[in-house]
């Protein structure tokens, strides 16, 4: 079934051949969509071709943001990497 929605920048789609890609740019003025495949190759297609493609939305930009937030929560807090303050505030003097 051809696409009936505009491309979402940041969303991941899969075509009927099982290839997945992320929409990395959508230029409405030029009517082009830039795609980045899993192998990091990049392709630019025109919007007419987009609407002819049979795609499934795998993850939306919101899904990616939620995943990033989860990773940030699991990360080591920044203060564990800070150097101890030796009380010498004159580090910039030569």
C-alpha angles and dihedrals in degrees: 000000000000120000115269098181132073117259114267114221108233094021122123120223135183125213128214090267091060095252114140127203141170124234104235099173140012119190110191093185093054092033092229135134123202116211130193116201126209090262088059093249114141128216131182118209133179120252093247089061090049092059091049093054121102102224141163121212106236100178133356127222088257090058090054091050091051090050091050090051091051091051091050091052090052093048122103111265114258094236089067088065097046117109117243114263110242091192092248104129092172096084093126095059118105 
